[in-house]
Amino acid sequence: MEKTRQKYEPKPEFVERMNMLLGKDYDEYLKIVQEYSQNSIRCNTIKISPDELKKRLEKKWKISQPYKDYPEIMIIESHLNPGELGKTIEHILGYYYVQEISSMLPPLVLKPKPGDNVLDLCSSPGSKTTQMSAMMENKGNIIANDVNIGRIMILSTNIQRCCSTNIIVTQNEGSNLCSKLSKEKFMFDKILVDAPCSCEGTIRSSPKTLCMFSENLIKKLSNIQKQLAGNAVKCLKVGGEMVYSTCTHAPEENEEVVSYLLDNFPLEIQTINLPLKTRPGITEWNGKRYKEQVKKCIRIYPQDNNTEGFFVAHFKKTGEGK
C-alpha cells in the first residue's frame, strides 16, 4: 500500500492559485503532493555505464529505466528504508546521483556538448552541474557558481564524488559575476539559470512548503530572477543557448520572467521536446498578459508523471544586446 506523508493544510491563497492554474485537475494534484515521491537516480556515466550500474543495483533492488533515449535515468521500484539510497557502495563511489527526474530535465534541454564553455549560475548542490559534466564527458569547462559558502561545500563534495574534473567552482552573487564576466568579454556557449524560487514544485519531498506559501516572497523572487537571468544573457555568445528553470508553479517566477527576457534582450524562445507529459506556458495571469511565445515553455506537474513540479524555458541568443 502506498504510504502518505503527514498532511499539511495549504493556505487559502495557495489553493485559489492552484485552482486557477489546474482547474479540474486540482484535486488530483492535491492528492499526489501528499504522497512520497518515487525514488529516482541518475547514473554517473563518467564512472560507469547504465547497463553496468543496473546489473549491480538489481542484486538488491528492482530497477526500471522509463526513457529509452536516456538510460541513465533510473527508478527504484523496490521499497527502500530511510537513507538507504545514500548508503550504498555505489553511491559512495559516485556511480549514481540521487536526483528527482524533473530536476534532470534542464540539462537534457540545454544539451551541453564536449568542449562547450558552460555557466551554471546557481549550481549547488550540484545535481545538474555533475549531470552536465557527464554529458560533456569531462571535456570543456563548466563554471559552477553559488553565493553561499555552505552550499559551495556541498557542491564541491558532490563534484569530487562524481569525479567531474571539468568544473571550476566560484562563490559570487550571480548577477555581479555575470556583469564582471561580460565586461571582460568572457562569453559562454551554454548557460543554465536554475533560479532560486518559492519551491512550490517540491511539496512531495518537502510538504511543509504547503504552509510556507507567501505571495510577497513570490514577488520578491520574481525581481531577483529577472535580474539574474537578464545579467546571464549578457555573457552568452550570439547563437548560444540558455535554459531558465525553476521548481515552482508560480507564473510570476516563470512566464513573467520569460516574457521580461523576451521584451528586453535579443532572445528567441525554442521548442522543447521531452519524453514525458508537459503542459505549455500560460499567457495570462491575474490580469497580466505575457508574450505569446511563452507557450513554448514547459510546465511539469506532479500528477502528470509522478514526479515533482518544474518549469523550463529554452532560449537562443540572436544578436548583441543594446
C-alpha positions as CSV (number, residue, x, y, z in Angstrom):
1,M,0.0,0.0,0.0
2,E,1.2,3.5,-0.9
3,K,2.5,5.4,2.1
4,T,1.4,9.0,2.6
5,R,3.2,11.8,4.4
6,Q,1.8,13.8,7.2
7,K,-0.8,16.1,5.7
8,Y,-0.3,19.8,5.8
9,E,-3.2,22.2,5.1
10,P,-2.4,24.6,2.3
11,K,-3.1,28.3,2.7
12,P,-6.3,29.5,1.1
13,E,-4.3,31.8,-1.3
14,F,-2.3,28.8,-2.5
15,V,-5.5,26.7,-3.1
16,E,-7.0,29.6,-5.0
17,R,-3.9,30.0,-7.2
18,M,-3.5,26.3,-7.9
19,N,-7.2,26.0,-8.8
20,M,-6.8,28.8,-11.3
21,L,-3.8,27.0,-12.8
22,L,-5.2,23.5,-12.8
23,G,-9.0,23.7,-12.7
24,K,-10.5,20.2,-12.7
25,D,-7.0,18.7,-12.2
26,Y,-6.6,20.4,-8.8
27,D,-7.9,17.5,-6.7
28,E,-5.6,15.0,-8.4
29,Y,-2.7,17.4,-7.8
30,L,-3.5,17.9,-4.2
31,K,-3.8,14.1,-3.7
32,I,-0.4,13.3,-5.2
33,V,1.6,16.0,-3.4
34,Q,0.6,14.4,-0.1
35,E,2.4,11.2,-1.2
36,Y,6.0,10.2,-1.1
37,S,8.0,10.8,-4.3
38,Q,9.2,7.8,-6.2
39,N,12.9,7.1,-5.8
40,S,14.9,8.1,-8.9
41,I,18.7,8.2,-9.5
42,R,20.9,9.3,-12.4
43,C,23.8,7.0,-13.5
44,N,27.1,8.9,-13.5
45,T,28.4,7.9,-16.9
46,I,31.8,9.4,-16.1
47,K,32.4,6.4,-13.8
48,I,30.1,3.6,-15.0
49,S,27.7,2.7,-17.9
50,P,23.9,2.5,-17.2
51,D,24.0,-1.2,-18.1
52,E,26.8,-2.0,-15.6
53,L,25.1,0.1,-12.9
54,K,21.8,-1.6,-13.4
55,K,23.3,-5.1,-13.1
56,R,24.9,-4.1,-9.8
57,L,21.8,-2.5,-8.4
58,E,19.5,-5.3,-9.5
59,K,21.2,-7.5,-7.0
60,K,19.4,-5.6,-4.3
61,W,16.5,-3.6,-5.9
62,K,14.1,-3.7,-8.8
63,I,15.2,-1.1,-11.3
64,S,13.3,0.4,-14.3
65,Q,14.6,2.8,-17.0
66,P,11.5,4.8,-18.1
67,Y,13.0,6.6,-21.1
68,K,14.9,4.6,-23.7
69,D,16.7,7.6,-25.0
70,Y,18.0,8.4,-21.5
71,P,19.1,5.1,-20.0
72,E,21.0,6.9,-17.3
73,I,17.6,7.8,-15.7
74,M,16.5,5.0,-13.3
75,I,13.7,4.5,-10.9
76,I,14.0,2.2,-7.9
77,E,10.8,0.2,-7.8
78,S,11.6,-1.6,-4.6
79,H,10.6,-0.4,-1.1
80,L,13.6,1.5,0.5
81,N,14.4,2.2,4.1
82,P,15.1,5.8,5.0
83,G,18.5,6.9,3.8
84,E,19.1,3.6,2.0
85,L,19.9,5.2,-1.3
86,G,22.7,7.2,0.1
87,K,24.4,4.4,2.0
88,T,25.3,2.0,-0.8
89,I,28.9,1.5,-2.0
90,E,27.7,2.5,-5.5
91,H,26.6,5.9,-4.2
92,I,29.7,6.4,-2.1
93,L,31.9,5.7,-5.2
94,G,29.9,8.2,-7.2
95,Y,28.3,5.7,-9.6
96,Y,25.0,7.4,-9.3
97,Y,23.5,10.7,-8.1
98,V,20.2,10.6,-6.1
99,Q,18.2,13.1,-8.3
100,E,14.5,13.7,-8.9
101,I,13.5,13.1,-12.5
102,S,12.1,16.6,-13.1
103,S,15.4,18.0,-11.8
104,M,17.2,16.2,-14.6
105,L,15.2,18.0,-17.3
106,P,17.1,21.4,-17.6
107,P,20.4,19.8,-18.7
108,L,18.6,17.5,-21.1
109,V,17.1,20.6,-22.7
110,L,20.3,22.6,-22.7
111,K,22.3,19.7,-24.2
112,P,25.9,20.8,-23.4
113,K,28.4,19.1,-25.6
114,P,32.1,18.0,-25.0
115,G,34.2,21.1,-25.5
116,D,31.5,23.7,-24.6
117,N,32.1,26.6,-22.3
118,V,29.2,26.4,-19.8
119,L,28.0,28.6,-16.9
120,D,25.8,27.1,-14.2
121,L,24.9,30.2,-12.3
122,C,23.1,28.8,-9.3
123,S,24.7,25.4,-9.1
124,S,24.6,23.9,-5.6
125,P,24.1,21.2,-4.6
126,G,25.5,20.0,-7.9
127,S,22.9,17.6,-9.4
128,K,22.6,19.4,-12.7
129,T,26.2,20.5,-12.6
130,T,27.5,17.0,-12.4
131,Q,24.9,15.8,-14.9
132,M,26.2,18.4,-17.5
133,S,29.8,17.3,-16.8
134,A,28.8,13.7,-17.6
135,M,27.0,14.8,-20.8
136,M,30.2,16.7,-21.7
137,E,32.4,13.6,-21.0
138,N,34.5,15.9,-18.7
139,K,35.6,17.9,-21.8
140,G,35.2,21.6,-22.0
141,N,34.6,23.9,-19.0
142,I,31.8,24.5,-16.5
143,I,31.9,27.4,-14.2
144,A,29.7,26.3,-11.2
145,N,28.7,29.3,-9.2
146,D,26.8,29.8,-5.9
147,V,26.7,32.6,-3.4
148,N,26.6,30.7,-0.1
149,I,29.8,29.1,1.2
150,G,27.9,26.3,3.0
151,R,26.2,25.4,-0.3
152,I,29.5,25.5,-2.1
153,M,31.0,23.0,0.3
154,I,28.1,20.6,-0.6
155,L,28.6,21.3,-4.3
156,S,32.4,20.7,-4.0
157,T,31.8,17.4,-2.2
158,N,29.4,16.1,-4.9
159,I,31.7,17.2,-7.7
160,Q,34.6,15.3,-6.2
161,R,32.4,12.2,-5.6
162,C,31.3,12.2,-9.2
163,C,34.8,12.7,-10.5
164,S,33.7,15.7,-12.5
165,T,37.1,17.3,-13.4
166,N,36.0,20.0,-15.9
167,I,34.3,22.2,-13.3
168,I,35.6,25.4,-11.7
169,V,33.7,26.5,-8.6
170,T,33.1,30.2,-7.8
171,Q,31.5,32.0,-5.0
172,N,29.7,35.1,-6.2
173,E,26.3,36.8,-6.2
174,G,25.1,35.6,-9.7
175,S,24.2,39.0,-11.2
176,N,27.6,40.5,-10.1
177,L,29.5,37.6,-11.5
178,C,27.8,37.9,-14.9
179,S,28.4,41.6,-15.0
180,K,32.1,41.1,-14.4
181,L,32.4,38.3,-17.0
182,S,30.5,40.3,-19.7
183,K,32.8,43.3,-19.1
184,E,35.8,41.1,-19.7
185,K,34.1,39.7,-22.8
186,F,34.2,36.2,-21.2
187,M,31.3,34.6,-23.0
188,F,29.6,31.2,-22.8
189,D,28.2,28.7,-25.3
190,K,25.6,27.5,-22.9
191,I,24.1,28.9,-19.6
192,L,21.9,27.3,-17.0
193,V,20.0,29.6,-14.7
194,D,18.2,27.2,-12.3
195,A,17.0,30.1,-10.3
196,P,16.2,30.3,-6.5
197,C,12.5,30.1,-6.2
198,S,9.5,29.6,-3.9
199,C,9.8,25.8,-4.4
200,E,6.1,25.0,-4.9
201,G,7.1,22.1,-7.1
202,T,8.9,20.3,-4.3
203,I,6.0,19.7,-1.9
204,R,6.3,16.0,-2.2
205,S,9.8,16.0,-0.8
206,S,9.2,19.0,1.5
207,P,5.5,19.0,2.4
208,K,5.9,21.9,4.8
209,T,6.2,24.1,1.7
210,L,2.4,24.0,1.6
211,C,2.1,26.1,4.7
212,M,5.1,28.3,4.0
213,F,3.5,29.8,0.9
214,S,3.8,33.6,0.5
215,E,2.8,35.9,-2.3
216,N,5.1,38.6,-1.1
217,L,8.0,36.1,-1.4
218,I,7.0,35.2,-4.9
219,K,7.1,38.9,-6.0
220,K,10.5,39.4,-4.3
221,L,11.9,36.3,-6.0
222,S,10.5,37.3,-9.4
223,N,12.6,40.5,-9.3
224,I,15.7,38.6,-8.3
225,Q,15.1,36.0,-11.1
226,K,14.7,38.8,-13.7
227,Q,18.0,40.3,-12.6
228,L,19.9,37.0,-12.6
229,A,18.6,35.8,-15.9
230,G,19.0,39.2,-17.6
231,N,22.6,39.5,-16.5
232,A,23.3,36.0,-17.6
233,V,22.2,36.8,-21.2
234,K,24.9,39.5,-21.3
235,C,27.6,36.9,-21.1
236,L,26.0,34.4,-23.6
237,K,27.5,34.2,-27.0
238,V,25.4,35.2,-30.0
239,G,24.0,31.9,-31.2
240,G,24.5,30.5,-27.7
241,E,21.7,28.8,-25.7
242,M,20.3,29.4,-22.2
243,V,17.9,27.4,-20.1
244,Y,15.9,29.2,-17.4
245,S,14.3,26.8,-14.9
246,T,12.6,26.8,-11.5
247,C,10.9,24.2,-9.3
248,T,7.8,26.4,-8.7
249,H,4.4,26.7,-10.4
250,A,4.1,30.5,-9.8
251,P,3.7,32.3,-13.1
252,E,5.4,35.4,-11.6
253,E,8.6,33.4,-11.3
254,N,8.1,31.6,-14.6
255,E,6.3,33.1,-17.6
256,E,6.6,36.6,-16.3
257,V,10.4,36.2,-16.1
258,V,10.4,34.7,-19.6
259,S,8.3,37.5,-21.0
260,Y,10.6,40.1,-19.4
261,L,13.6,38.5,-21.1
262,L,11.9,38.4,-24.5
263,D,11.0,42.1,-24.1
264,N,14.4,43.2,-23.1
265,F,17.0,41.0,-24.8
266,P,17.7,39.6,-28.3
267,L,16.4,36.1,-27.5
268,E,14.4,33.6,-29.4
269,I,12.5,31.0,-27.4
270,Q,12.9,27.4,-28.5
271,T,10.5,24.5,-28.6
272,I,11.2,21.8,-26.0
273,N,10.7,18.1,-26.7
274,L,11.0,15.6,-23.8
275,P,9.7,12.0,-23.4
276,L,7.1,12.8,-20.7
277,K,3.9,14.8,-20.3
278,T,4.4,18.5,-20.3
279,R,2.0,21.4,-20.4
280,P,2.6,24.7,-22.2
281,G,3.4,28.0,-20.5
282,I,0.4,30.2,-19.8
283,T,-0.1,33.6,-21.5
284,E,-2.3,35.4,-18.9
285,W,-2.3,35.5,-15.1
286,N,-4.1,37.8,-12.6
287,G,-4.8,40.4,-15.3
288,K,-1.3,40.3,-16.8
289,R,-0.7,39.3,-20.4
290,Y,2.6,37.6,-21.3
291,K,4.3,37.1,-24.6
292,E,2.5,34.6,-26.8
293,Q,5.9,32.7,-27.2
294,V,5.8,31.6,-23.6
295,K,3.6,28.8,-24.8
296,K,6.9,27.1,-25.9
297,C,7.9,26.8,-22.2
298,I,7.0,23.7,-20.4
299,R,5.2,23.1,-17.1
300,I,5.7,19.8,-15.3
301,Y,3.0,18.9,-12.8
302,P,3.4,16.1,-10.2
303,Q,0.2,14.3,-11.2
304,D,1.1,14.1,-14.9
305,N,4.3,12.0,-14.5
306,N,4.5,11.0,-10.8
307,T,7.4,13.5,-10.4
308,E,7.8,16.8,-8.6
309,G,6.9,20.1,-10.3
310,F,9.2,22.1,-12.6
311,F,9.2,24.8,-15.2
312,V,11.7,25.0,-18.1
313,A,12.3,27.7,-20.8
314,H,14.9,27.3,-23.6
315,F,16.4,30.4,-25.3
316,K,18.8,31.1,-28.2
317,K,20.6,34.4,-28.4
318,T,20.0,36.1,-31.8
319,G,22.1,39.2,-31.6
320,E,24.1,41.7,-29.4
321,G,22.3,43.5,-26.7
322,K,21.7,47.2,-26.6
